[in-house]
Amino acid sequence: MNDMDIQDLNELDHSLTLAINGSDSIFWDNVMYTVTNTFSWTIVIAFLLYIIFKNNSPKEAFVVIITIALMIALADRLCSGLVKPGVGRWRPTQDPELMYMVDVVRGYRGGSFGFFSGHSCNTFCMAMFLSLLFRSGKVACALFFWAATTTFTRLYLGVHYLGDVTVGFFIGNTIGCVSYYLMNMAKKKMNIVQNKFISMQFTSTSYLKSDMDMFLAVVFLNYMLVIIISMILGID
């Protein structure tokens, strides 16, 4: 790829990012600002931990949690510790050529560098890993919707280019998939055999379908809470 091709791609990335970035709505500003904050998903994360411990033996649940922790640590270190400072690509909100064209919400500009997106990588690796773990189509849709909406907030807030989140999407899904299969290999070596329940009440990986339905309800309620908080924040 020659310099002209790279320049054309870069200009396209700039144009598409500016087209997605921001709006004239205080309400949507508040929604995006709230959704992008990991703390806003504390209830969902807590319920995920409950499901994992409820549907597994203590030893197997421990392996799952350790795998998730290592997976997120790997994604974060790869992104923030290696690639971002190595590539040194400015965020739109920090880029001298673009920063005054970007709609900034509540003065939030993020750190200096943005390639690739840690939010995109982390959320999609979690969505992929948990989808493989639970094997519930409905839950998989909810997880990837959560990852997509969280990723979209980074574009809306102007702290990432479209290219940043696209690369994060592919790397995150790869890390999530590889982590799941490495976990299964580790469980086999540790002689951790998962009980298989042949019943309409369970998914193919032996998670209660009723728990999957409860998880969907928690995700829905969390989105409703985000909207309520955003409406309250929008009141003068």
Phi, psi and omega in degrees: 000123183277176185297325180295319178298317180295319179295319178297317179296320180295318178294322177295319178299317178298313183296315181294321179296315179296327179292327181275327187298130168067176176197180178263015184256119176295323180301310181291328173302315181292320178299310183295320180294325180285314182297324183290342180277119182304327182300331182292348181252018182301319182297317180296317180298317179298319180291325176299318178299318178300314181297317182297315181287328180290323188261007180224161171292157180306321181293316181290321178298321179298317179297318179298314181295318178298319179298316179299315181298315179293322180298313180293321179297318179297313180299318182292315181292321178298317182284295187282327184272336186240299189287312182303307179289333180288317181279318177067037177272124181299148166290155176305321182287348180246349183288120181304332181279342190231341193302330181271000176259350184272137173283117182257133181257121177056029178072011183278118180239352180072188179284188184290310188252150187229003181254121357260177186287121177290322178299314180297313181297311184294315183291321181284330176291325176293316180299315180294312182299311183290329176295318177291326181290314185274327182054048175238121182301318181295318180291322178300317178299317180295319181294316180287331174294317177300314180297319181293318181291321177296319178296319180299326180300329181292327176285315180302317182282352176077018182264000175213150170278161177302322178297325179298313184284332178293315177296319177300323178301310183291317180293318180298313178298322179294314179298318180298317181293312180297319181298320180297315182286328174293323177298316179297322177296318179295320180296323178294319179291332179270004181058038175266107183257121179281133177291132179258120181256118179268092184199152177291349181278349185237155171283176182293344176255019172069035171258134181300129178295330178296325176292325177296321178293322177295322178298316178301319179296320179295318178299315180299313180296325179294319176297320178298320179296319178300317180295319179296315179299319180295323178292320179295318180295334182277355179277125180291000000 
